[in-house]
């Protein structure tokens, strides 16, 4: 497993990051431990979680994933780079969500306790908070770095203009700045190439791509517009399953995957491996977040790091995106 520098920092992370949003709902603790064991055995030393996990999120289950990760990490914390996030609702009170100073300071203490650690390597707002001034958020995050509770800062699901604004505010006040972004990015969703990726390359930010398999859609297991099978990302309750169906469960996406499979099948290529390898091959990408609901699923995913795509395979991957209709949709 190769490592890459996180943006301009000296921190090195593995090019595969283990995503944990399934832990505590789709996976019980024993299965979660088996997934983390498999990832560690294969050299994955970068884990990503969030205080609101597992999905589907709710105040009643918030923190369950971090607690599972913390119990597994006990006694070996120093070997891993650990990222977590705050922002989403984790309680029923008016201040139990958002990026206010009050919520951030409480959220980091709760995460440290659940993760059984005294520091977080990478701390990330999960998404922008329109109700809180950006300078309030950034000052609170800078304080966490100065206190030693957080080593580096990043952000998730931020549009390019807000990342740029944040970098300017941090520079003006000599505060710790965002050193990475965590956007959605895969063969079927490449919107970040217009503005966010060029900004990150110019400003030296790491890019930790989530959804490289489009929530499992790029495994090729789904063949038609039928009801999603139970136990998948597309059939989760609440808003989560609906969100993933809105993103990918469309006729055009099914066709794109089928055409890509036709191009890859004669070569004996795994669609899973190609999808992840494609993300890792894009300029500016630091790491791809790969999750699982069973440990065995990691065998195929982690093998992607050994795959080098040929020019015609890259062209087939590009065609999967170019064929899709362009529609305006809100940032998620």
N, C-alpha and C positions, 0 to 999 in steps of 0.2 A: 504494500500500500504506500503510494507516494505521498509526500507532504508538499504543501504550497504555503507561501507567506500570505498572511491575511492582510491584503492591501499593502500599505506602506509600512506596516508595523513589523516588528521582529518576531511576532507570534507565528508559529508554524502549526498548520492544521492538516489533517488528512483530507485527500480530495473527495472522499466519501464521508459524509456526516450522517450519523444515525439519528433519524427522526423518531420521536417517542409518543406521538399523539394518540397512538392506539393503546398505549399501556393504561390499564385500569378500566377499559370498557370492552373494546374488541379483544383484548388480551388480558388474562388474569395475571397475577404476579408471577407465578411459575413460568408461564409462557414468556412474559416480559424479560425475566431473568435469562431464559434460554436464548432469546434474541440478542440481548446484550452480551452474553457469553460468546455467541457465534461471531458477532461483530468484532469483539475484542480479539478473539482468536485469529481473525482474518486481518488484523492490523488497524481497524477503525478506532481512532483515539479521540474523535470529535463527536460529541453528543449534543443534540439540540432539544430543548423542551420549552415549556411555558407554564406559567402559574395557573392558566385557565384549563389546561388539559386534564383529562382526556376529552376527545370529541365524541359525540356532540357536547358542547360546553354547557355547563349550568353551575350556579352557585353551590349546589349540593355536592357536586363532584370535583369542583375546582381544587387543584393542589394534589389530587390523587396520583397523577403521573409523576410529579416531582418527588413525592414521598417514596414511590417505588424506585425511581432512579437513585435517590439518596441512600436507600437501604442496600442497593446493589453496589454503589460506589464506596461504601464504608470500608476503610482500610486500603484503598487503592486510588483515592481521589487525585493524588499528585500525578498519576499517569495519564490523565485525560484532560482535554480541553472541554469545558462545560459552558454551554450557552443556554440562557433562559430569557423569558420575555414577560413584560407586564403591560397592562392597558385595559384588557377586557374585564367584564363584570365577574367578580369572584365572591360577591356577597349581595345582600339585599338592601344595604344602606346607600344613601345618595353619594357617598364618597368611596364606595367599594368598586369603582371603575375609573378609568381615565388616566390622564398624565399630569395631574396636579402634584405639587410638591408633597402634599399630605399623603396621597395615594402611593406615589413612588416610594417614599421612605418606608411606609408600612409594607408595601409589596415586597421590597427587597429583603426585609427582615423575615417575612414569612417564607420566602423562597430559600433563604439561607438555612432556616430551621428545618424545613422539609428535606432539603438536599443534604443536610448534615455536613455542611462545610462552612468555612469562615470567609470564603471569597467566591465570586463568580467570574469566570474568565471573560465572558462576553454577555453584556446585558443590553437588551433591545426593547424599545417600545414596539408593541405588536402591530400598531397602526397609528396614524395620526389621531389627535384628539382636538376637534374643532372648538371645544369649550375651554381649552386651556391655552394661554399665550405660550408660544414656542420657547421664549426665553425663560419662562418659569420651569418648563420641563428640562431644558438643557442645563440650567443652573443646578437643579436637583441632581441630575445625573452626574454632573461634574463633581459635586460634593461627595457622591458615592465613590468615585475614583480617588479623590483626595483622602478619603477615610480608609481606603484599602479594601473596601467591601466588593469593589468591582475593578477588574483590570482594564478592560476595553469596552467601548460603547459601539453599538450598531443600531440599525433600525430595520423594521420589517414592514412591507407593504406601503412604503412611502413613495409618492410620485417624485419625479426628478426635481421639480421646482421646489418642493419642500425640503428635499435633501440639500439642494444648493443653498436655500435660505438658512437652514440649520448650520451648514458649514460656515457661512458668512458670520452669523451671530457668534458662533463658538470662537472664530478667529478674532473677532473684534474684542471679545472679553478675555481672551487667552484661556478659554475653558477647554476641557477635553472634548474632542469632536467625535462624530460618528466615523468609525474606521471601516465599517462594512454595511452592506444592505442585504436584505433577505427578501427577494422578490419571487413571484411565480414565474417559471420559465420552463418551456419544453417544446417539443416539435410542433405542438398544436397551439402554442401560445407564445408569441415572440414580440409582444408589444414593447418590452423594455429595450429593444434594440434601437428604437427611435431616439430616445433621450437619456434614459437612465444609464444604460451601459456606456455610452460615450462619456457621460459625466463621471462615472466611476473610474474609467480608464484615465481620464484627464486629471482627476483629483486623487488618484491612488487609493480608492476604496476597494475592499474585497467584496466579492459577490457570492453569496451563499444561496444557490438556487433551490427553491422547494418545488414540489410537484413535478420532478423530472419525468415521471411516468404518468402524469395527468391523472393522479388519483387511482392508478391501476388501469386506466383506459388504454394505455400504451403497452399493456401486457399482451393485447390481442385476444383476450379471453371472451370479450363481448362481440357478438356477431350481428346483432339486429336490434331494432328499436323495440325491445320487449321490456317487461318490468325487470329492473335490476335484481340480481339474485341476492338473497339475504346474506348478511355478514360482510358486505362490501361497503366501500366509501359512499357509493351511490344510493344505498338503501338505509343509511343511518337516519335516525329520527330527527325531529326538529328542523332547523334551517340548514343543517350541514348537508344532508343528502340532497335537498333541493338545490343548494348552491352548486354542488358538484354535477348534478344533472344539467343545470343551466349552463355550466361551463363547457361540458363535453358531450352530453347525451343528445347529440344532434345528428341528423342524417349525413351532413357533410363530413363530420368528424369520423363517423363509421366508414364512409367511403375512403377517406384519406388513409385510415389505418389499414384497410383491406388492400389498397394499392401499394402501400409500403410493404406489407407482408408479401405480396406477389413479387416485388423486386428483391426482397431479401431471402426468400425461401430457397431459390436455386443455389444460393451461396452457403446455406446452412447457418445463417446468422440468426441469433436470438433477438427478437424485437426489443425485449427488455434491455439487453446489453447495448444494442445500437442506440436506443433512446437516451440512455445514461451517458454513453460514450460521446454522443453528439453534444450534449450539454457541456461536458467537461472539455471538449475540443474548441469551444467558442472563446474568442479573445476576451480576456478579463474575468472569466469565471474562476473562482477559487475552489469551490466545493459544491457538490450536489447532495441534497438531503434525501436519503433513502430510508423508507420505513418498511415495516412488515407486520403481519398479524400472526405469522408462524416463522420460526427460526429457519426452516428449510427454504423459505422464499429468498433469503439473503444469498444463497449459493449462486443463483442466476444474476442477481443485481450486482454483487461485489465483483463478479468476473468481468464486469464492464471496464474496469481500470486497466485491463490487459489488452483491450481491443483498440486497434487503430483502423479508422474507417478509410476506405478507398475513395478516390474522387467521385466515381459514379454512385457510390453509396451515399456520399454526402449530397450529391445532386438529387437522389431519390428522397432523402430527408427534407431537402428544401422544397421539393414539389409538394410534400404533404402539407406544408404551410401555405404555399402559393396558391393551392387549389381552394383553400377555404374562403368563403364569402367574408367580406369585411363589414363588420357591424360596430357601431358605437355602443360601448357598455361602460357602466361605472366601474371605477377602480375597486378591486376587492382585496 
